[in-house]
Structures are given as C-alpha cells and as structure tokens.
Amino acid sequence: MEILFDRHAEAIRHLDLAAVATAADIPESFLLAREGRYSSHYIPFESVNRQARVVVVGISPGFVQWKNAMREAQRRMALG
C-alpha cells in the first residue's frame, strides 16, 4: 500500500491555510481526481489499523474536515 502522506508532506508543510477559504482554493497539488464538477483531494486520513475487527465506511470528508486535517498535520509535522 502506497502511503500518500509521503508524497504530499512538503506541500502540507508549506500550505498557507489562511489562503484556502473555500474548496475551490485547495491547491492543485492535492488533486487526486476530477470528474466533471466533482473532485477528490488528498486528505491525511490514511491511518490503517491492520488488527481492526470492524471497518466503518461512510461519506468522504468535506472541506471543513480537509482543512482541519491539514491544520493538524502541519501541527504534528512542526512537532516532529
């Protein structure tokens, strides 16, 4: 399994979250796919517990969750 975080770490580190006010402002470097008016962007939610006995599947995270995840990823990266 490829870890996408490694591919996006530098973009996350240098991301100016204050400049991202709407989903349309998400930098192209995070774009994974686009189909018509729909797009999918990388979000650092890829932790996998291989010993899990239950898998919860739901709706993809939205813009607010994307921004919160990026903020937390930046915070954690700054802490090392």
All heavy atoms as an XYZ file, in Angstrom:
636
protein
N       0.843     -1.184      0.000
C       0.000      0.000      0.000
C       0.888      1.247      0.000
O       1.759      1.398      0.846
C      -0.904     -0.003      1.230
C      -1.734      1.235      1.355
S      -2.941      1.182      2.674
C      -1.949      1.629      4.057
N       0.666      2.115     -0.955
C       1.429      3.362     -1.019
C       0.913      4.331      0.046
O      -0.286      4.483      0.233
C       1.278      4.008     -2.393
C       2.014      5.318     -2.505
C       1.790      6.026     -3.831
O       0.903      5.603     -4.585
O       2.492      6.999     -4.066
N       1.826      4.964      0.734
C       1.459      5.966      1.722
C       1.478      7.323      1.006
O       2.540      7.825      0.654
C       2.432      5.968      2.917
C       2.467      4.597      3.582
C       2.058      7.049      3.913
C       1.150      4.136      4.154
N       0.318      7.884      0.795
C       0.231      9.156      0.080
C       0.775     10.321      0.886
O       1.172     11.332      0.330
C      -1.209      9.430     -0.352
C      -1.774      8.468     -1.400
C      -3.233      8.813     -1.690
C      -0.956      8.489     -2.668
N       0.801     10.168      2.206
C       1.319     11.252      3.041
C       2.739     11.622      2.626
O       3.082     12.795      2.532
C       1.279     10.885      4.522
C       1.752     12.002      5.400
C       0.891     13.031      5.754
C       3.063     12.057      5.850
C       1.325     14.087      6.542
C       3.508     13.104      6.634
C       2.633     14.117      6.977
N       3.554     10.610      2.381
C       4.944     10.870      1.991
C       5.016     11.715      0.725
O       5.872     12.583      0.591
C       5.694      9.556      1.776
C       5.831      8.750      3.061
O       5.726      9.343      4.161
O       6.031      7.532      2.959
N       4.117     11.472     -0.195
C       4.096     12.213     -1.458
C       3.654     13.666     -1.255
O       4.053     14.555     -1.999
C       3.145     11.536     -2.451
C       3.212     12.169     -3.812
C       2.194     11.676     -4.797
N       2.022     10.245     -4.843
C       1.021      9.664     -5.463
N       0.110     10.394     -6.089
N       0.903      8.358     -5.483
N       2.819     13.923     -0.245
C       2.240     15.250     -0.038
C       2.830     16.021      1.140
O       2.434     17.155      1.406
C       0.726     15.120      0.157
C       0.021     14.670     -1.072
N      -0.245     13.354     -1.335
C      -0.447     15.361     -2.127
C      -0.858     13.257     -2.490
N      -0.984     14.457     -2.988
N       3.793     15.437      1.840
C       4.315     16.042      3.074
C       4.850     17.457      2.856
O       4.542     18.366      3.642
C       5.391     15.147      3.686
N       5.627     17.676      1.830
C       6.194     19.012      1.600
C       5.109     20.022      1.251
O       5.155     21.173      1.692
C       7.277     18.974      0.528
C       8.587     18.428      1.040
C       9.103     19.160      2.283
O       9.252     20.402      2.235
O       9.359     18.486      3.296
N       4.122     19.609      0.462
C       3.019     20.515      0.118
C       2.219     20.874      1.369
O       1.796     22.022      1.538
C       2.108     19.881     -0.935
N       2.028     19.909      2.262
C       1.322     20.177      3.523
C       2.143     21.144      4.367
O       1.621     22.110      4.910
C       1.058     18.871      4.297
C       0.067     17.993      3.538
C       0.551     19.172      5.709
C      -0.052     16.582      4.085
N       3.425     20.887      4.474
C       4.314     21.717      5.292
C       4.278     23.179      4.845
O       4.297     24.092      5.661
C       5.740     21.186      5.207
C       6.709     21.849      6.155
C       8.132     21.310      6.043
N       8.249     19.876      5.876
C       8.208     18.967      6.867
N       8.023     19.374      8.100
N       8.338     17.691      6.622
N       4.216     23.430      3.544
C       4.274     24.794      3.006
C       2.903     25.390      2.686
O       2.810     26.499      2.189
C       5.161     24.821      1.764
C       6.586     24.503      2.089
N       7.087     23.232      2.004
C       7.592     25.277      2.551
C       8.358     23.237      2.384
N       8.681     24.465      2.729
N       1.845     24.656      2.983
C       0.485     25.111      2.696
C       0.113     26.313      3.567
O       0.255     26.266      4.792
C      -0.500     23.970      2.947
C      -1.982     24.272      2.771
C      -2.288     24.637      1.319
C      -2.809     23.064      3.195
N      -0.362     27.379      2.940
C      -0.858     28.561      3.658
C      -2.358     28.388      3.838
O      -3.149     28.716      2.949
C      -0.542     29.828      2.863
C      -1.072     31.091      3.528
O      -1.586     31.013      4.670
O      -0.969     32.157      2.895
N      -2.763     27.841      4.975
C      -4.178     27.562      5.208
C      -5.041     28.817      5.216
O      -6.217     28.755      4.876
C      -4.361     26.793      6.516
C      -4.067     25.303      6.411
C      -4.078     24.664      7.793
C      -5.055     24.614      5.503
N      -4.473     29.955      5.567
C      -5.239     31.201      5.561
C      -5.666     31.579      4.149
O      -6.669     32.267      3.961
C      -4.418     32.327      6.183
N      -4.944     31.102      3.151
C      -5.265     31.415      1.756
C      -6.294     30.450      1.169
O      -6.750     30.639      0.044
C      -3.998     31.386      0.905
N      -6.672     29.423      1.933
C      -7.637     28.427      1.459
C      -8.963     28.668      2.172
O      -9.212     28.139      3.250
C      -7.118     26.987      1.700
C      -8.080     25.975      1.093
C      -5.725     26.813      1.125
N      -9.818     29.495      1.564
C     -11.086     29.875      2.194
C     -12.251     28.995      1.760
O     -13.247     28.882      2.467
C     -11.400     31.332      1.880
N     -12.138     28.374      0.590
C     -13.203     27.511      0.068
C     -12.562     26.291     -0.585
O     -11.355     26.276     -0.858
C     -14.058     28.224     -0.995
O     -13.258     28.431     -2.174
C     -14.603     29.551     -0.483
N     -13.374     25.301     -0.870
C     -12.867     24.095     -1.537
C     -12.224     24.436     -2.876
O     -11.262     23.786     -3.288
C     -13.989     23.084     -1.720
N     -12.711     25.452     -3.541
C     -12.139     25.853     -4.833
C     -10.715     26.383     -4.685
O      -9.966     26.424     -5.670
C     -13.025     26.909     -5.487
N     -10.325     26.767     -3.467
C      -8.983     27.303     -3.212
C      -7.951     26.225     -2.893
O      -6.775     26.537     -2.718
C      -9.019     28.295     -2.046
C      -9.905     29.491     -2.318
O     -10.019     29.898     -3.479
O     -10.479     30.014     -1.341
N      -8.378     24.971     -2.786
C      -7.431     23.897     -2.474
C      -6.421     23.807     -3.607
O      -6.799     23.692     -4.774
C      -8.147     22.544     -2.278
C      -9.089     22.605     -1.075
C      -7.132     21.412     -2.115
C      -9.952     21.373     -0.893
N      -5.136     23.861     -3.297
C      -4.117     23.816     -4.347
C      -4.195     22.542     -5.199
O      -4.517     21.458     -4.692
C      -2.799     23.858     -3.570
C      -3.149     24.517     -2.282
C      -4.543     24.059     -1.972
N      -3.890     22.682     -6.465
C      -3.917     21.561     -7.407
C      -2.991     20.427     -6.977
O      -3.207     19.276     -7.356
C      -3.538     22.034     -8.812
C      -4.609     22.876     -9.485
C      -5.837     22.059     -9.891
O      -5.669     20.946    -10.442
O      -6.953     22.540     -9.651
N      -1.971     20.735     -6.195
C      -1.031     19.691     -5.776
C      -1.712     18.604     -4.940
O      -1.183     17.502     -4.818
C       0.134     20.303     -4.990
O      -0.330     20.987     -3.851
N      -2.891     18.895     -4.396
C      -3.627     17.903     -3.609
C      -4.714     17.195     -4.413
O      -5.372     16.300     -3.895
C      -4.258     18.571     -2.374
C      -3.235     19.108     -1.417
C      -3.014     20.467     -1.311
C      -2.469     18.253     -0.641
C      -2.064     20.971     -0.442
C      -1.510     18.744      0.227
C      -1.299     20.107      0.332
N      -4.896     17.570     -5.671
C      -5.932     16.961     -6.511
C      -5.568     15.514     -6.831
O      -4.485     15.232     -7.331
C      -6.098     17.758     -7.806
C      -7.182     17.254     -8.752
C      -8.571     17.420     -8.130
C      -7.099     17.993    -10.076
N      -6.483     14.600     -6.549
C      -6.286     13.191     -6.871
C      -7.035     12.813     -8.142
O      -6.532     12.039     -8.952
C      -6.760     12.303     -5.716
C      -6.036     12.471     -4.383
C      -6.690     11.600     -3.320
C      -4.560     12.132     -4.532
N      -8.252     13.349     -8.306
C      -9.060     13.019     -9.483
C     -10.145     14.064     -9.672
O     -10.562     14.724     -8.717
C      -9.700     11.640     -9.320
N     -10.590     14.195    -10.907
C     -11.687     15.111    -11.210
C     -12.577     14.458    -12.256
O     -12.093     13.883    -13.218
C     -11.148     16.442    -11.727
C     -12.268     17.417    -12.095
C     -11.772     18.808    -12.371
N     -11.524     19.442    -11.077
C     -10.461     20.183    -10.798
N      -9.547     20.398    -11.703
N     -10.311     20.735     -9.611
N     -13.867     14.541    -12.038
C     -14.857     14.025    -12.973
C     -15.974     15.054    -13.060
O     -16.764     15.205    -12.111
C     -15.394     12.677    -12.490
C     -16.412     12.036    -13.401
C     -15.796     11.467    -14.668
O     -14.637     11.026    -14.635
O     -16.484     11.486    -15.705
N     -15.994     15.821    -14.149
C     -16.988     16.881    -14.280
C     -16.822     17.903    -13.169
O     -15.743     18.426    -12.945
N     -17.906     18.164    -12.440
C     -17.835     19.149    -11.352
C     -17.367     18.558    -10.029
O     -17.238     19.259     -9.036
C     -19.183     19.837    -11.173
C     -20.277     18.903    -10.741
C     -21.588     19.604    -10.569
N     -22.176     19.126     -9.326
C     -23.266     19.572     -8.791
N     -23.915     20.551     -9.347
N     -23.725     19.078     -7.676
N     -17.099     17.253    -10.011
C     -16.660     16.591     -8.785
C     -15.144     16.411     -8.786
O     -14.544     16.128     -9.813
C     -17.335     15.220     -8.650
C     -18.830     15.327     -8.584
C     -19.616     15.014     -9.680
C     -19.462     15.772     -7.425
C     -20.989     15.126     -9.637
C     -20.836     15.893     -7.372
C     -21.596     15.568     -8.474
O     -22.945     15.693     -8.423
N     -14.560     16.576     -7.608
C     -13.124     16.373     -7.486
C     -12.827     15.681     -6.167
O     -13.596     15.751     -5.216
C     -12.380     17.704     -7.582
O     -12.786     18.575     -6.548
N     -11.684     15.025     -6.143
C     -11.215     14.332     -4.948
C      -9.815     14.846     -4.647
O      -8.954     14.856     -5.525
C     -11.185     12.823     -5.212
O     -10.652     12.141     -4.105
N      -9.625     15.284     -3.410
C      -8.337     15.837     -2.997
C      -7.749     14.997     -1.876
O      -8.474     14.431     -1.065
C      -8.499     17.281     -2.515
C      -8.926     18.207     -3.593
N     -10.249     18.395     -3.917
C      -8.220     18.981     -4.435
C     -10.329     19.262     -4.908
N      -9.114     19.626     -5.245
N      -6.431     14.958     -1.825
C      -5.752     14.223     -0.761
C      -6.077     14.853      0.588
O      -6.113     16.069      0.740
C      -4.233     14.236     -0.970
C      -3.526     13.637      0.210
C      -3.548     12.262      0.418
C      -2.902     14.435      1.153
C      -2.945     11.703      1.530
C      -2.292     13.885      2.261
C      -2.322     12.525      2.451
O      -1.745     11.973      3.560
N      -6.304     14.009      1.570
C      -6.508     14.428      2.950
C      -5.766     13.422      3.835
O      -5.821     12.221      3.571
C      -8.018     14.503      3.304
C      -8.253     15.096      4.680
C      -8.688     13.165      3.147
C      -9.713     15.420      4.964
N      -5.010     13.864      4.814
C      -4.217     12.921      5.605
C      -5.051     12.125      6.610
O      -4.962     12.299      7.817
C      -3.186     13.823      6.305
C      -3.825     15.158      6.362
C      -4.713     15.250      5.152
N      -5.894     11.240      6.083
C      -6.712     10.333      6.892
C      -6.379      8.892      6.534
O      -7.256      8.071      6.366
C      -8.204     10.531      6.589
C      -8.866     11.675      7.274
C     -10.175     11.982      6.960
C      -8.237     12.446      8.220
C     -10.824     13.032      7.570
C      -8.872     13.509      8.837
C     -10.176     13.799      8.501
N      -5.125      8.551      6.371
C      -4.818      7.225      5.850
C      -4.250      6.265      6.882
O      -3.645      5.268      6.526
C      -3.891      7.342      4.650
C      -2.572      7.993      4.970
C      -1.831      8.371      3.717
O      -1.284      7.479      3.076
O      -1.828      9.558      3.382
N      -4.461      6.551      8.128
C      -4.003      5.630      9.165
C      -4.808      4.337      9.058
O      -6.033      4.359      8.925
C      -4.207      6.261     10.541
O      -3.854      5.344     11.538
N      -4.122      3.213      9.095
C      -4.793      1.921      8.968
C      -4.418      1.043     10.154
O      -3.238      0.819     10.421
C      -4.380      1.210      7.648
C      -5.000     -0.175      7.570
C      -4.756      2.048      6.452
N      -5.412      0.571     10.861
C      -5.192     -0.379     11.947
C      -5.414     -1.768     11.359
O      -6.539     -2.208     11.162
C      -6.165     -0.114     13.092
C      -5.984     -1.087     14.239
O      -5.320     -2.119     14.108
N      -6.594     -0.770     15.366
N      -4.348     -2.468     11.078
C      -4.435     -3.781     10.429
C      -5.031     -4.852     11.348
O      -5.406     -5.918     10.873
C      -3.074     -4.187      9.914
C      -2.590     -3.228      8.834
C      -1.415     -3.792      8.079
N      -0.905     -2.849      7.104
C      -1.399     -2.672      5.884
N      -2.433     -3.371      5.487
N      -0.847     -1.797      5.066
N      -5.119     -4.584     12.645
C      -5.727     -5.537     13.576
C      -7.208     -5.211     13.842
O      -7.854     -5.885     14.645
C      -4.969     -5.550     14.908
C      -3.662     -6.321     14.876
C      -2.559     -5.588     14.142
O      -2.373     -4.401     14.362
N      -1.844     -6.268     13.273
N      -7.739     -4.214     13.173
C      -9.135     -3.821     13.397
C     -10.076     -4.971     13.054
O      -9.863     -5.704     12.096
C      -9.486     -2.599     12.557
N     -11.107     -5.108     13.849
C     -12.112     -6.142     13.599
C     -13.380     -5.552     12.991
O     -14.229     -6.280     12.538
C     -12.425     -6.856     14.898
C     -11.202     -7.635     15.407
C     -11.437     -8.211     16.769
N     -12.749     -8.803     16.913
C     -12.973    -10.004     17.377
N     -11.968    -10.754     17.756
N     -14.200    -10.463     17.501
N     -13.492     -4.227     13.013
C     -14.655     -3.545     12.465
C     -14.165     -2.441     11.543
O     -13.223     -1.724     11.867
C     -15.523     -2.919     13.584
C     -16.671     -2.121     13.004
C     -16.033     -3.992     14.525
N     -14.796     -2.301     10.397
C     -14.469     -1.241      9.458
C     -15.713     -0.382      9.285
O     -16.799     -0.900      9.014
C     -14.044     -1.808      8.083
C     -13.805     -0.680      7.098
C     -12.807     -2.669      8.236
N     -15.569      0.921      9.482
C     -16.681      1.851      9.318
C     -16.472      2.574      7.988
O     -15.423      3.172      7.762
C     -16.744      2.868     10.477
C     -17.878      3.846     10.265
C     -16.896      2.135     11.799
N     -17.471      2.506      7.129
C     -17.386      3.139      5.824
C     -18.456      4.214      5.776
O     -19.598      3.988      6.163
C     -17.616      2.109      4.692
C     -17.550      2.773      3.336
C     -16.603      0.986      4.806
N     -18.070      5.401      5.307
C     -19.045      6.483      5.269
C     -18.752      7.452      4.150
O     -17.946      7.186      3.263
N     -19.388      8.574      4.226
C     -19.233      9.623      3.233
C     -17.846     10.235      3.353
O     -17.313     10.389      4.436
C     -20.324     10.703      3.432
C     -21.699     10.070      3.226
C     -20.113     11.875      2.496
C     -22.830     10.991      3.567
N     -17.285     10.584      2.239
C     -15.966     11.217      2.224
C     -15.989     12.516      3.012
O     -16.996     13.217      3.033
C     -15.539     11.522      0.793
O     -15.431     10.338      0.065
N     -14.863     12.858      3.631
C     -14.787     14.127      4.361
C     -14.996     15.318      3.424
O     -14.668     15.240      2.239
C     -13.375     14.142      4.925
C     -12.847     12.768      4.772
C     -13.630     12.104      3.706
N     -15.514     16.383      3.946
C     -15.729     17.597      3.163
C     -14.628     18.620      3.389
O     -13.582     18.321      3.977
N     -14.884     19.832      2.947
C     -13.879     20.892      3.010
C     -13.446     21.208      4.443
O     -12.260     21.350      4.719
C     -14.391     22.163      2.316
C     -13.453     23.324      2.487
C     -12.214     23.328      1.874
C     -13.804     24.405      3.277
C     -11.331     24.387      2.044
C     -12.935     25.474      3.447
C     -11.691     25.463      2.826
N     -14.391     21.305      5.362
C     -14.044     21.636      6.750
C     -13.132     20.562      7.331
O     -12.133     20.867      7.977
C     -15.317     21.814      7.611
C     -14.968     21.926      9.086
C     -16.091     23.041      7.161
N     -13.448     19.290      7.071
C     -12.616     18.202      7.565
C     -11.240     18.224      6.892
O     -10.227     17.936      7.527
C     -13.292     16.849      7.328
C     -14.515     16.635      8.175
C     -15.758     17.335      7.647
O     -15.816     17.781      6.503
N     -16.762     17.446      8.489
N     -11.192     18.581      5.596
C      -9.919     18.698      4.880
C      -9.035     19.745      5.553
O      -7.874     19.493      5.851
C     -10.155     19.058      3.407
C      -8.891     19.181      2.618
C      -8.264     18.184      1.942
C      -8.100     20.352      2.432
N      -7.121     18.661      1.351
C      -6.992     19.999      1.642
C      -8.199     21.674      2.863
C      -6.007     20.903      1.266
C      -7.217     22.574      2.493
C      -6.136     22.191      1.704
N      -9.623     20.907      5.813
C      -8.845     21.995      6.393
C      -8.391     21.642      7.813
O      -7.239     21.891      8.183
C      -9.661     23.289      6.381
C      -8.809     24.516      6.587
C      -9.507     25.770      6.135
C      -8.617     26.976      6.361
N      -9.213     28.206      5.907
N      -9.275     21.035      8.607
C      -8.899     20.625      9.962
C      -7.782     19.583      9.936
O      -6.852     19.642     10.752
C     -10.107     20.072     10.720
C     -11.104     21.140     11.086
O     -10.791     22.329     11.125
N     -12.332     20.726     11.341
N      -7.870     18.644      9.021
C      -6.841     17.607      8.912
C      -5.506     18.205      8.490
O      -4.447     17.811      9.006
C      -7.277     16.522      7.931
N      -5.523     19.151      7.571
C      -4.289     19.795      7.138
C      -3.667     20.603      8.279
O      -2.460     20.571      8.490
C      -4.527     20.693      5.926
C      -4.830     19.937      4.665
S      -3.438     18.892      4.209
C      -4.115     18.074      2.781
N      -4.515     21.295      9.031
C      -4.024     22.075     10.181
C      -3.349     21.148     11.197
O      -2.260     21.437     11.700
C      -5.179     22.844     10.821
C      -4.759     23.743     11.970
C      -5.920     24.546     12.529
N      -6.431     25.486     11.537
C      -7.624     25.400     10.930
N      -8.450     24.420     11.229
N      -8.009     26.287     10.044
N      -3.994     20.034     11.496
C      -3.435     19.090     12.456
C      -2.164     18.439     11.916
O      -1.194     18.245     12.664
C      -4.463     18.017     12.828
C      -3.974     17.019     13.848
C      -3.632     17.622     15.205
O      -3.994     18.788     15.501
O      -2.987     16.916     16.011
N      -2.136     18.112     10.639
C      -0.924     17.531     10.038
C       0.231     18.516     10.133
O       1.355     18.134     10.489
C      -1.192     17.141      8.587
N      -0.025     19.790      9.852
C       1.020     20.796      9.964
C       1.512     20.913     11.405
O       2.717     21.026     11.651
C       0.518     22.165      9.481
C       0.385     22.271      7.991
C      -0.122     23.631      7.552
O      -0.843     24.312      8.275
N       0.253     24.018      6.346
N       0.589     20.879     12.347
C       0.953     20.979     13.767
C       1.842     19.803     14.165
O       2.881     19.982     14.796
C      -0.300     21.014     14.624
C      -0.037     21.293     16.092
C      -1.335     21.332     16.899
N      -1.842     20.007     17.168
C      -1.352     19.198     18.126
N      -0.350     19.597     18.888
N      -1.867     18.019     18.334
N       1.437     18.592     13.769
C       2.203     17.394     14.112
C       3.564     17.381     13.434
O       4.561     16.965     14.024
C       1.435     16.136     13.727
C       0.146     15.924     14.482
C       0.458     15.578     15.923
N      -0.753     15.368     16.654
C      -0.956     14.325     17.434
N      -0.028     13.417     17.590
N      -2.090     14.215     18.079
N       3.622     17.851     12.189
C       4.907     17.907     11.486
C       5.847     18.895     12.179
O       7.043     18.628     12.297
C       4.672     18.282     10.022
C       3.991     17.183      9.233
S       3.476     17.727      7.592
C       5.049     17.655      6.736
N       5.298     20.009     12.653
C       6.126     21.004     13.345
C       6.685     20.449     14.662
O       7.770     20.823     15.090
C       5.310     22.270     13.613
N       5.941     19.525     15.265
C       6.389     18.892     16.498
C       7.386     17.759     16.254
O       7.982     17.239     17.190
C       5.191     18.346     17.290
C       4.241     19.386     17.870
C       3.021     18.706     18.466
C       4.950     20.237     18.906
N       7.508     17.391     14.970
C       8.467     16.330     14.619
C       7.803     15.004     14.503
O       8.359     13.963     14.507
